[in-house]
Every structure is written in structure tokens, then in C-alpha cells.
Amino acid sequence: MGFEPPKIWASFVIWLEFLGGIAIAIGLLTRPFAAMFVGLFGVILITVMIPRGVNYQLFALWFAAFFYIALRGGGGMSLDRLIGREL
């Protein structure tokens, strides 16, 4: 696919999906992690899914959902709001 160096990018995506998913689920650092997911899903859409023309609708939905979270934040029940530091 042309992403160099592949091991660094793969490690970044693995940790982003693992830690970022947990952080967004509990509402900790939701905006920064959601912004990283917007970038991730944007790259996946542009480089892989849309050119193949197969099943890109689900990725577009995830892109839109994380874009909304990045703009809006974690909400009233998030840990960010409970500790009083929503980024």
C-alpha cells in the first residue's frame, strides 16, 4: 500500500484501536482519540475501501460518528466531564 515504515504504522494503529477504543468507551480523552480515529478511517476510506468499491458505507458511518464525537466531546457521563477537564 505504500505506507512506510510499515511496522511503525501498524503498531500505531494497533495501539490506537486498543487504547483509543477503551478510552472513548469510558469517556477519557474522547476528542483527541476521536480525531485520531477520524484520520484513521479517512485514510482507510480513501486508500482502500472507496477504490475497491466494496462495503465502504460502514467505514463512512464510523468516520461520521468519530467526527461527531471529535466535535462534540464525550457528553455528560464521560470521565472528561466528571474530572472537569474536557479537551
mmCIF file of the C-alpha atoms, coordinates in Angstrom:
data_MODEL
# 
_entry.id   MODEL 
# 
loop_
_atom_site.group_PDB 
_atom_site.id 
_atom_site.type_symbol 
_atom_site.label_atom_id 
_atom_site.label_alt_id 
_atom_site.label_comp_id 
_atom_site.label_asym_id 
_atom_site.label_entity_id 
_atom_site.label_seq_id 
_atom_site.pdbx_PDB_ins_code 
_atom_site.Cartn_x 
_atom_site.Cartn_y 
_atom_site.Cartn_z 
_atom_site.occupancy 
_atom_site.B_iso_or_equiv 
_atom_site.pdbx_formal_charge 
_atom_site.auth_seq_id 
_atom_site.auth_comp_id 
_atom_site.auth_asym_id 
_atom_site.auth_atom_id 
_atom_site.pdbx_PDB_model_num 
ATOM 1  C CA . MET A 1 1  ? 0.000   0.000  0.000  1.00 0.00 ? 1  MET A CA 1 
ATOM 2  C CA . GLY A 1 2  ? 2.998   2.293  0.281  1.00 0.00 ? 2  GLY A CA 1 
ATOM 3  C CA . PHE A 1 3  ? 2.906   3.279  3.951  1.00 0.00 ? 3  PHE A CA 1 
ATOM 4  C CA . GLU A 1 4  ? 6.495   3.482  5.110  1.00 0.00 ? 4  GLU A CA 1 
ATOM 5  C CA . PRO A 1 5  ? 7.744   2.306  7.624  1.00 0.00 ? 5  PRO A CA 1 
ATOM 6  C CA . PRO A 1 6  ? 5.019   -0.335 7.924  1.00 0.00 ? 6  PRO A CA 1 
ATOM 7  C CA . LYS A 1 7  ? 5.938   -1.660 11.378 1.00 0.00 ? 7  LYS A CA 1 
ATOM 8  C CA . ILE A 1 8  ? 5.613   1.762  12.985 1.00 0.00 ? 8  ILE A CA 1 
ATOM 9  C CA . TRP A 1 9  ? 2.254   2.458  11.318 1.00 0.00 ? 9  TRP A CA 1 
ATOM 10 C CA . ALA A 1 10 ? 0.960   -0.997 12.208 1.00 0.00 ? 10 ALA A CA 1 
ATOM 11 C CA . SER A 1 11 ? 1.980   -0.535 15.846 1.00 0.00 ? 11 SER A CA 1 
ATOM 12 C CA . PHE A 1 12 ? 0.325   2.887  15.939 1.00 0.00 ? 12 PHE A CA 1 
ATOM 13 C CA . VAL A 1 13 ? -2.944  1.538  14.525 1.00 0.00 ? 13 VAL A CA 1 
ATOM 14 C CA . ILE A 1 14 ? -2.949  -1.446 16.896 1.00 0.00 ? 14 ILE A CA 1 
ATOM 15 C CA . TRP A 1 15 ? -2.462  0.741  19.965 1.00 0.00 ? 15 TRP A CA 1 
ATOM 16 C CA . LEU A 1 16 ? -4.899  3.366  18.716 1.00 0.00 ? 16 LEU A CA 1 
ATOM 17 C CA . GLU A 1 17 ? -7.644  0.824  18.188 1.00 0.00 ? 17 GLU A CA 1 
ATOM 18 C CA . PHE A 1 18 ? -6.998  -0.879 21.539 1.00 0.00 ? 18 PHE A CA 1 
ATOM 19 C CA . LEU A 1 19 ? -6.379  2.064  23.864 1.00 0.00 ? 19 LEU A CA 1 
ATOM 20 C CA . GLY A 1 20 ? -8.449  4.561  21.905 1.00 0.00 ? 20 GLY A CA 1 
ATOM 21 C CA . GLY A 1 21 ? -11.454 2.263  21.852 1.00 0.00 ? 21 GLY A CA 1 
ATOM 22 C CA . ILE A 1 22 ? -11.288 1.761  25.602 1.00 0.00 ? 22 ILE A CA 1 
ATOM 23 C CA . ALA A 1 23 ? -10.736 5.483  26.228 1.00 0.00 ? 23 ALA A CA 1 
ATOM 24 C CA . ILE A 1 24 ? -13.687 6.525  24.077 1.00 0.00 ? 24 ILE A CA 1 
ATOM 25 C CA . ALA A 1 25 ? -15.892 3.880  25.690 1.00 0.00 ? 25 ALA A CA 1 
ATOM 26 C CA . ILE A 1 26 ? -15.208 5.250  29.184 1.00 0.00 ? 26 ILE A CA 1 
ATOM 27 C CA . GLY A 1 27 ? -15.098 8.863  28.024 1.00 0.00 ? 27 GLY A CA 1 
ATOM 28 C CA . LEU A 1 28 ? -11.453 9.679  28.712 1.00 0.00 ? 28 LEU A CA 1 
ATOM 29 C CA . LEU A 1 29 ? -9.673  11.981 26.224 1.00 0.00 ? 29 LEU A CA 1 
ATOM 30 C CA . THR A 1 30 ? -12.534 11.498 23.807 1.00 0.00 ? 30 THR A CA 1 
ATOM 31 C CA . ARG A 1 31 ? -11.794 14.395 21.473 1.00 0.00 ? 31 ARG A CA 1 
ATOM 32 C CA . PRO A 1 32 ? -8.106  13.615 20.816 1.00 0.00 ? 32 PRO A CA 1 
ATOM 33 C CA . PHE A 1 33 ? -8.765  9.907  20.318 1.00 0.00 ? 33 PHE A CA 1 
ATOM 34 C CA . ALA A 1 34 ? -11.812 10.576 18.139 1.00 0.00 ? 34 ALA A CA 1 
ATOM 35 C CA . ALA A 1 35 ? -9.737  12.942 15.987 1.00 0.00 ? 35 ALA A CA 1 
ATOM 36 C CA . MET A 1 36 ? -7.133  10.202 15.519 1.00 0.00 ? 36 MET A CA 1 
ATOM 37 C CA . PHE A 1 37 ? -9.892  7.767  14.544 1.00 0.00 ? 37 PHE A CA 1 
ATOM 38 C CA . VAL A 1 38 ? -11.226 10.304 12.017 1.00 0.00 ? 38 VAL A CA 1 
ATOM 39 C CA . GLY A 1 39 ? -7.778  10.357 10.413 1.00 0.00 ? 39 GLY A CA 1 
ATOM 40 C CA . LEU A 1 40 ? -7.513  6.568  10.504 1.00 0.00 ? 40 LEU A CA 1 
ATOM 41 C CA . PHE A 1 41 ? -10.915 5.966  8.944  1.00 0.00 ? 41 PHE A CA 1 
ATOM 42 C CA . GLY A 1 42 ? -10.313 8.742  6.412  1.00 0.00 ? 42 GLY A CA 1 
ATOM 43 C CA . VAL A 1 43 ? -7.135  7.027  5.225  1.00 0.00 ? 43 VAL A CA 1 
ATOM 44 C CA . ILE A 1 44 ? -8.880  3.643  5.132  1.00 0.00 ? 44 ILE A CA 1 
ATOM 45 C CA . LEU A 1 45 ? -11.744 5.088  3.104  1.00 0.00 ? 45 LEU A CA 1 
ATOM 46 C CA . ILE A 1 46 ? -9.584  6.935  0.595  1.00 0.00 ? 46 ILE A CA 1 
ATOM 47 C CA . THR A 1 47 ? -6.853  4.345  0.062  1.00 0.00 ? 47 THR A CA 1 
ATOM 48 C CA . VAL A 1 48 ? -8.673  1.033  0.428  1.00 0.00 ? 48 VAL A CA 1 
ATOM 49 C CA . MET A 1 49 ? -12.448 0.981  0.586  1.00 0.00 ? 49 MET A CA 1 
ATOM 50 C CA . ILE A 1 50 ? -13.614 3.526  -2.000 1.00 0.00 ? 50 ILE A CA 1 
ATOM 51 C CA . PRO A 1 51 ? -11.179 2.402  -4.747 1.00 0.00 ? 51 PRO A CA 1 
ATOM 52 C CA . ARG A 1 52 ? -12.356 -1.186 -4.286 1.00 0.00 ? 52 ARG A CA 1 
ATOM 53 C CA . GLY A 1 53 ? -15.979 -0.049 -4.189 1.00 0.00 ? 53 GLY A CA 1 
ATOM 54 C CA . VAL A 1 54 ? -16.920 -2.696 -1.672 1.00 0.00 ? 54 VAL A CA 1 
ATOM 55 C CA . ASN A 1 55 ? -18.505 -2.151 1.758  1.00 0.00 ? 55 ASN A CA 1 
ATOM 56 C CA . TYR A 1 56 ? -17.349 1.426  2.232  1.00 0.00 ? 56 TYR A CA 1 
ATOM 57 C CA . GLN A 1 57 ? -20.661 2.534  3.741  1.00 0.00 ? 57 GLN A CA 1 
ATOM 58 C CA . LEU A 1 58 ? -19.864 1.107  7.181  1.00 0.00 ? 58 LEU A CA 1 
ATOM 59 C CA . PHE A 1 59 ? -16.488 2.855  7.239  1.00 0.00 ? 59 PHE A CA 1 
ATOM 60 C CA . ALA A 1 60 ? -18.157 6.103  6.182  1.00 0.00 ? 60 ALA A CA 1 
ATOM 61 C CA . LEU A 1 61 ? -20.576 5.698  9.092  1.00 0.00 ? 61 LEU A CA 1 
ATOM 62 C CA . TRP A 1 62 ? -17.722 5.162  11.569 1.00 0.00 ? 62 TRP A CA 1 
ATOM 63 C CA . PHE A 1 63 ? -15.922 8.166  10.070 1.00 0.00 ? 63 PHE A CA 1 
ATOM 64 C CA . ALA A 1 64 ? -19.007 10.332 10.620 1.00 0.00 ? 64 ALA A CA 1 
ATOM 65 C CA . ALA A 1 65 ? -19.551 9.014  14.152 1.00 0.00 ? 65 ALA A CA 1 
ATOM 66 C CA . PHE A 1 66 ? -15.991 9.749  15.244 1.00 0.00 ? 66 PHE A CA 1 
ATOM 67 C CA . PHE A 1 67 ? -16.122 13.142 13.528 1.00 0.00 ? 67 PHE A CA 1 
ATOM 68 C CA . TYR A 1 68 ? -19.212 13.959 15.586 1.00 0.00 ? 68 TYR A CA 1 
ATOM 69 C CA . ILE A 1 69 ? -17.517 12.795 18.790 1.00 0.00 ? 69 ILE A CA 1 
ATOM 70 C CA . ALA A 1 70 ? -14.406 14.837 17.966 1.00 0.00 ? 70 ALA A CA 1 
ATOM 71 C CA . LEU A 1 71 ? -16.531 17.964 17.569 1.00 0.00 ? 71 LEU A CA 1 
ATOM 72 C CA . ARG A 1 72 ? -18.982 17.395 20.396 1.00 0.00 ? 72 ARG A CA 1 
ATOM 73 C CA . GLY A 1 73 ? -16.919 15.641 23.077 1.00 0.00 ? 73 GLY A CA 1 
ATOM 74 C CA . GLY A 1 74 ? -17.756 12.774 25.366 1.00 0.00 ? 74 GLY A CA 1 
ATOM 75 C CA . GLY A 1 75 ? -21.005 14.080 26.821 1.00 0.00 ? 75 GLY A CA 1 
ATOM 76 C CA . GLY A 1 76 ? -22.308 14.466 30.335 1.00 0.00 ? 76 GLY A CA 1 
ATOM 77 C CA . MET A 1 77 ? -21.434 10.990 31.577 1.00 0.00 ? 77 MET A CA 1 
ATOM 78 C CA . SER A 1 78 ? -17.829 10.951 30.346 1.00 0.00 ? 78 SER A CA 1 
ATOM 79 C CA . LEU A 1 79 ? -14.832 10.858 32.646 1.00 0.00 ? 79 LEU A CA 1 
ATOM 80 C CA . ASP A 1 80 ? -13.562 14.022 30.987 1.00 0.00 ? 80 ASP A CA 1 
ATOM 81 C CA . ARG A 1 81 ? -16.562 15.949 32.242 1.00 0.00 ? 81 ARG A CA 1 
ATOM 82 C CA . LEU A 1 82 ? -16.507 14.299 35.672 1.00 0.00 ? 82 LEU A CA 1 
ATOM 83 C CA . ILE A 1 83 ? -12.889 15.307 36.318 1.00 0.00 ? 83 ILE A CA 1 
ATOM 84 C CA . GLY A 1 84 ? -13.590 18.769 34.909 1.00 0.00 ? 84 GLY A CA 1 
ATOM 85 C CA . ARG A 1 85 ? -11.051 18.773 32.082 1.00 0.00 ? 85 ARG A CA 1 
ATOM 86 C CA . GLU A 1 86 ? -12.687 18.254 28.733 1.00 0.00 ? 86 GLU A CA 1 
ATOM 87 C CA . LEU A 1 87 ? -10.172 18.827 25.953 1.00 0.00 ? 87 LEU A CA 1 
# 
